[in-house]
Amino acid sequence: MPKPTDDFLQLVSAARTCRRFDASRELPEGTLSWLVDCARLTPSAGNLQVLRYITVQSAKNREKFYPGLAWANYLKEWNGPVEGERPTGYIVVLAGRGPDNKISAHSLLDTGIAAQTMQLAAWSRGIGTCIFRSFDPKVLGEAVSLPAELDIVTVLALGCPVEERRLVPVGEDGSIRYYRDGQGIHYVPKRALKDVLLAQY
Ligand SMILES: Cc1cc2nc3c(=O)[nH]c(=O)nc-3n(C[C@H](O)[C@H](O)[C@H](O)COP(=O)(O)O)c2cc1C
């Protein structure tokens, strides 16, 4: 049996969302399929394993894919990474709609588990990730061919990070909005344990 490890909190702390990458450093071959392999083993409601994945890595396809993503809603003055700092890979997570024509709550939960597993796995190899829920499915669907019966639930953008991201406690003003300082360091406010752990019976 592998030994329990206490550095998981360190991994979760370090695996921050990343939105600026070194576009000249390609992901090592096989990285995206390895991440999907990690996602495929995650818990799934009813073990139905409804999620499907598409990876995008070639420079030509990346270029077509990029305009379909909406970056960092709180950074109003920033329009997303400039050329040279764009992701070097994407993973598209897809699921089918239910009889009500909606993605089920179970599929959304499965997607969250898969996405965070891939984000942590990526960071275990020093690769930064941004999970997207704001995207234009039409633009993405024109960039890569998607199965008609499936919808995009989320997209992960990946690459070698060039931005420093730091956790900070939520301040007195209570704002949870992430921000950057003059050096471009990205700060992410997180609530304190005492404010989220409501009770311990
Ligand atoms: C479900 C989900 C959807 C997200 N959608 C977007 C998005 O569309 N665009 C974006 O730039 N970041 C997106 N993010 C990243 C969040 O903004 C980020 O997780 C948050 O600012 C906290 O930063 P952290 O991941 O470093 O803790 C999303 C994250 C999650 C979990």
The ligand as a MOL file (V3000), in Angstrom:
LIG
                    3D

  0  0  0     0  0            999 V3000
M  V30 BEGIN CTAB
M  V30 COUNTS 31 33 0 0 0
M  V30 BEGIN ATOM
M  V30 1 C -16.4670 25.8240 -12.5670 0
M  V30 2 C -15.4060 26.8520 -12.8680 0
M  V30 3 C -15.5640 27.6980 -13.9330 0
M  V30 4 C -14.5820 28.6420 -14.2580 0
M  V30 5 N -14.7130 29.4090 -15.3740 0
M  V30 6 C -13.7380 30.2680 -15.7010 0
M  V30 7 C -13.8180 31.0050 -16.9230 0
M  V30 8 O -14.7550 30.8480 -17.7080 0
M  V30 9 N -12.8110 31.8750 -17.2090 0
M  V30 10 C -11.7290 32.0380 -16.3800 0
M  V30 11 O -10.8370 32.8260 -16.7040 0
M  V30 12 N -11.6270 31.3350 -15.2110 0
M  V30 13 C -12.5860 30.4590 -14.8630 0
M  V30 14 N -12.4820 29.7130 -13.7250 0
M  V30 15 C -11.3380 29.9070 -12.8230 0
M  V30 16 C -11.7780 30.6640 -11.5640 0
M  V30 17 O -11.8680 32.0370 -11.8730 0
M  V30 18 C -10.7500 30.4000 -10.4540 0
M  V30 19 O -10.8770 29.0690 -10.0340 0
M  V30 20 C -10.9680 31.3410 -9.2570 0
M  V30 21 O -10.6560 32.6550 -9.6190 0
M  V30 22 C -10.1320 30.9610 -8.0540 0
M  V30 23 O -8.7750 30.8610 -8.4010 0
M  V30 24 P -8.0020 29.5230 -8.0630 0
M  V30 25 O -8.4720 28.4830 -9.0580 0
M  V30 26 O -6.5550 29.8480 -8.2370 0
M  V30 27 O -8.3780 29.1270 -6.6770 0
M  V30 28 C -13.4340 28.7610 -13.4230 0
M  V30 29 C -13.2820 27.8890 -12.3410 0
M  V30 30 C -14.2440 26.9450 -12.0710 0
M  V30 31 C -14.0260 25.9950 -10.9060 0
M  V30 END ATOM
M  V30 BEGIN BOND
M  V30 1 1 1 2
M  V30 2 1 2 3
M  V30 3 2 2 30
M  V30 4 2 3 4
M  V30 5 1 4 5
M  V30 6 1 4 28
M  V30 7 2 5 6
M  V30 8 1 6 7
M  V30 9 1 6 13
M  V30 10 2 7 8
M  V30 11 1 7 9
M  V30 12 1 9 10
M  V30 13 2 10 11
M  V30 14 1 10 12
M  V30 15 2 12 13
M  V30 16 1 13 14
M  V30 17 1 14 15
M  V30 18 1 14 28
M  V30 19 1 15 16
M  V30 20 1 16 17
M  V30 21 1 16 18
M  V30 22 1 18 19
M  V30 23 1 18 20
M  V30 24 1 20 21
M  V30 25 1 20 22
M  V30 26 1 22 23
M  V30 27 1 23 24
M  V30 28 2 24 25
M  V30 29 1 24 26
M  V30 30 1 24 27
M  V30 31 2 28 29
M  V30 32 1 29 30
M  V30 33 1 30 31
M  V30 END BOND
M  V30 END CTAB
M  END
